[in-house]
Amino acid sequence: MDYYAEPDPDPQPPSPRRGGSGVMIAAIVVLVLAAAGGGFAVVSSLIGNSTGGHPSSQPTSSAPTQPASSAPAATTTAPASHTPTASPSASKTSSTVAMSPSAAASHAAARVRTLVERYFAAINAHDYAAYSSLLDAQMQQNNPQSKFASGYASTRDSAAKLTSIANIGGGSVAATVTFTSHQNPADSINNSSCTAWTITLYLEPQNSGYLIGVPPTGYRSVHQDCP
């Protein structure tokens, strides 16, 4: 079984802190108004508005010190500040596998596609338990967790397509798949961050589906740098 891997994403630089100059200006205004006298109400309003500008830091503790009229402003700004980070959709990845017309015409197409989708989902999630559940007993023995962890440490596979499904006797099929892997060049089979693959999975019938079996002697995958 061939292995491939992908680099971790570049760490994002910390976001610059904001609001330092605003705090200094507010402090100067407070001093001027306090010196002028009679500005206590204005000072309180300015302090209340400054607190309302950062609702995520102290969403509840600022309420007792603000006038009742300023409380709604702090409440209405809080949802807006959290909206950009609330959606998890950016972290989702698709494991859908495309099919060529000839593969789709196979009587085993639906069952093979399900297994191949689970295969790539397990690799991309670095989920050995899910991956191992797709292998027959001999393949499980040949592919322990340590080998899986080192081989797929940074792998991210995409653009998978079933190009053919061939009957090889006894209910078994050979499923040929093309896909692209992105990985840390140091972990890859060809010192590349992007590799185009063609592999064949030899599938044995198991209940209503398939398990991945041992490939025949002399089997070799095909791989090259991405164009």
N, C-alpha and C positions, 0 to 999 in steps of 0.2 A: 504494500500500500504506500503510495507516495504522500509526502507531506509538504505543506506550504505554509507561509506565515505572512503577517502584515505589521507595519509599524504602528506604534501608538500615535494618536493625534498630537500635533504640536501643542504644548501647554499654552494656554491663553494668558497673556500678561494681566496682572491685577488691574482692575478698573481704577482710574485715578479718583482720588477723593474730591468731592465737590462741596461747595458751601462755605469754604474757609473765608473767602472775601466777604460773603454775605454776613457772616457772624461778626466780623470786624466792623462793618458799616453799621450793623444793628447796635453794637456796643457804643459806638460814637454817638448815634442818635439818642440812645438812652441817656448818656451822660449830659448831652445838651438839654434835653427836655427836663431832666431832673434838676439841672441848675436853674432853668428858667422858672420852675415852680408851676404848680397847677397842671402838670402834664402827666400825672400818675395814670389816668385812664388811658391816655394814648400809649404810654409805655407798656401797660398791661396788654393792650391790643396788639402791639408789635411783637411782644414775646409770644402771645398766643398764636399769631400767624406763623412765626418762625417754627414753633413746635409742630403746627399742622403741616408744614412742608416736609416732614420726615416721619410719616405715620408708622412706617414699618419698624422703627427702632423702639418706640414706646407707644403702642397702640392704645393702652388704657391708662397709664399712670399720669398722663398729662391732663386728663379730663377734669379732675377736681380743681386745678389751678386756673382753668380758663373760664371766662364768662360764658353764660349759657348760650349767648348768641354766636360764639365762635365754635361751639362743639359740632354743629352740623358740617362745617367746612372740613374739620379734621376727619370726620366720618366718611364724607364723600370722596376725599382724595385717596383714602387707603386702597380701595379696589383697583384704581388706576395704576398705583405703584406696583401692585403684584401681578397685574395681567400679563406682562411680557414673559414672566418666568413660570406661570401656572400651567401652561400647556405642555404635556410630555410628548407631543406628536413628533417632534424632531428626533427623538431618540429611538423611534420605531424603525425597524428594518423589514423589508419584504423578503420572503423566502419563495415567492412564486416562481415556478419553473415553466418556461415556454416549451412548446412541442412543435416539431416539424410535422407536416401533413402525414408522412409515412409512419412516424411514431404514434401519432394520434389515431391512426387506423388500426393499431394493434388491439387485440381483444384484452390485453393486459395493461393498456395505457393508463387507466385511472389508478390502478393499484401501484404501478411503477412510479407514476408521478407523485403520488402521496409519499412513498418511501424516499424518493430523491429530494423532495421538499423538506422532509424531516431531517434528512442527512445534512443538507446545507444549513438548516436552522440550528442544528446541534453544533456544527463547527463554528458558525458565527457567534453563537452564544457561549462557546467554550464549555459546553455541557457534556461531560464525559458520560454520565449516566444515560442521557438521551441518545448519545452516539452509540454507546455499547449495546443498547437495546435493539439496534438495527442490525447487529452482526450475529452470525451463527457462532456456535461454540468454539470452533477452530479459529475464527477471525477474532473473537474476544480474547483468546489466549495469545494470538499474535500481536494484538494491539492493546496492551495494558494502559492504564491511566497515565503512567509516566511518559510513555511514548506519545500519547495523544497530546499531553500538556506541552511537551517540547516541540512537537511537530506543528501544532496549530496555535502556538502561543500568541501570535498577533494577526492571525488570518482573518480576512474579510472577503468572502466569496460573493460574486454577483453575476448577473447576466447569464444565469444557467439556462441551458436549453437541451432537452432530450432530442437527439437527432435520429436515433433508431432504437428499436426494440426487436431483438431477434430471438426466436425460439431455439433453444439448444438441447432440448430433450428432457424428458422426465418432469415436465412442467416448469423447468427453469428457463430464465431468459437472460440475455446479455443486453444491458441498457447502456448505450453510448451517450455521453453528456459532454457538452462544451461549456466552459465558464471562464471567468476571469477572477484571479486572486490578487489581492493587494496585501503587501506584507513588508516587514523589515528586510531590506536586502541581505543582511547578514544571516537571516534565518531561512532564506529562500533556497530553492534547488539550483538556481542559476544566478544568484547574487543580483536579483532585480526586484524593484519595488512593485512591479506589475507583471504578471505572468498569464498568458493565455493557455488554457489547458483543454485537452481532449482525453477523457478517461472512459473506461468501460467498467461498469459494476455488474458482477455476475450474481444474479439473484435466484435464490431458491424458494420454492413455495413454502409458506408457513401459515397454517390456518387460512384466513381469507386474504392474506397479503404475502409479503416476501421478506426474506432476510438476505443480507449481503454475505455471499460466500467467498471462499478462497479462489482467486483467479487462477487460470491454468498456467502451467510451467511455461516460462518464456514471455509471459505478458509484460508489456511495457506501456506506460502512458506516453502521451505526446505533449510537449510543452515548449513554449518559446516566449521571448520578451513580447510585451504588448506592442502592437504596431503604433 
